Amino acid sequence: MEGQNIVQMDPQGRIVLPRDMRGKGRQYYTCQTERDGTVHLVPVVGVITAKQAYFWTKRWQQGEKQASQALRKKRYHVVAPEKLDDYLKSL
C-alpha cells in the first residue's frame, strides 16, 4: 500500500485527507466498504453536478455548436463597450 496515514472521522462523518493525498479542485469518490470494515475511496471521473447539467442538454449543445461555427466563419460583431447599450436595443 502506498502512502498510509491515520485520519479521523468527525461526528458528521467527515474525513479530511492529508494534503499530499488530495487532488486539485473538487473531486468525487465512490465509497466501498468490505465485510471487515475496510473502506475504499475510488475516484469517479465524469460526474455532472446539478449546476452543470444544463450545459449537457441537447439544446445547449446545439447552441454551443452554432456558436463555434459562427466563430470559425467569423460571423460575429465587435461592439465597442460605449456602444453596447445601443447595439442591444437594436436587436
C-alpha positions as CSV (number, residue, x, y, z in Angstrom):
1,M,0.0,0.0,0.0
2,E,1.4,3.4,-1.0
3,G,1.0,6.3,1.5
4,Q,-0.6,5.2,4.7
5,N,-2.0,7.9,7.1
6,I,-4.2,7.9,10.1
7,V,-7.2,10.2,9.7
8,Q,-10.1,11.0,12.0
9,M,-13.9,11.0,11.2
10,D,-15.8,13.8,12.9
11,P,-19.3,13.4,14.3
12,Q,-20.9,14.5,11.0
13,G,-19.0,11.7,9.2
14,R,-16.4,13.9,7.5
15,I,-12.8,12.8,6.9
16,V,-10.1,15.2,5.9
17,L,-7.5,13.7,3.7
18,P,-3.8,14.7,4.3
19,R,-2.7,17.4,1.8
20,D,-0.4,15.0,0.0
21,M,-3.3,12.7,-0.8
22,R,-5.6,15.5,-2.2
23,G,-6.1,16.3,-5.8
24,K,-6.8,19.8,-7.2
25,G,-10.3,21.2,-7.0
26,R,-13.5,19.3,-6.0
27,Q,-13.3,15.6,-6.6
28,Y,-15.9,12.8,-6.3
29,Y,-15.4,9.3,-5.0
30,T,-17.4,6.2,-4.6
31,C,-17.1,4.7,-1.1
32,Q,-16.8,1.0,-1.0
33,T,-16.8,-1.0,2.3
34,E,-15.7,-4.5,2.9
35,R,-17.1,-7.0,5.3
36,D,-14.1,-6.5,7.6
37,G,-14.9,-2.7,7.8
38,T,-12.2,-1.7,5.3
39,V,-13.2,1.4,3.4
40,H,-12.0,2.2,-0.1
41,L,-12.4,5.6,-1.7
42,V,-12.3,5.2,-5.5
43,P,-12.1,8.4,-7.7
44,V,-15.1,8.9,-10.0
45,V,-14.5,10.6,-13.4
46,G,-17.1,12.4,-15.4
47,V,-19.6,13.4,-12.6
48,I,-22.1,16.0,-13.8
49,T,-23.5,18.1,-11.0
50,A,-26.9,19.7,-11.0
51,K,-25.3,23.1,-11.6
52,Q,-23.6,21.7,-14.7
53,A,-26.5,19.6,-16.1
54,Y,-27.9,22.4,-18.3
55,F,-24.7,22.6,-20.3
56,W,-25.0,19.0,-21.4
57,T,-28.6,19.2,-22.6
58,K,-29.2,18.7,-26.3
59,R,-30.5,22.2,-26.8
60,W,-27.5,23.8,-25.1
61,Q,-25.0,21.7,-27.0
62,Q,-26.7,22.7,-30.3
63,G,-26.2,26.3,-29.3
64,E,-22.5,25.6,-28.5
65,K,-22.0,24.0,-31.9
66,Q,-23.7,27.0,-33.6
67,A,-21.5,29.5,-31.7
68,S,-18.3,27.6,-32.5
69,Q,-19.3,27.5,-36.2
70,A,-20.0,31.2,-36.2
71,L,-16.6,32.0,-34.6
72,R,-14.8,29.8,-37.2
73,K,-16.7,31.5,-40.1
74,K,-16.1,35.0,-38.4
75,R,-19.9,35.6,-38.3
76,Y,-19.9,37.9,-35.3
77,H,-20.0,41.6,-34.5
78,V,-17.4,43.5,-32.5
79,V,-19.1,46.2,-30.4
80,A,-17.3,49.0,-28.6
81,P,-18.2,49.0,-24.9
82,E,-19.6,52.5,-25.0
83,K,-22.0,51.5,-27.8
84,L,-23.2,48.3,-26.2
85,D,-26.5,49.6,-24.9
86,D,-27.4,51.0,-28.4
87,Y,-26.4,47.7,-30.0
88,L,-28.5,45.6,-27.6
89,K,-31.6,47.9,-28.2
90,S,-31.2,47.4,-31.9
91,L,-31.6,43.6,-31.6
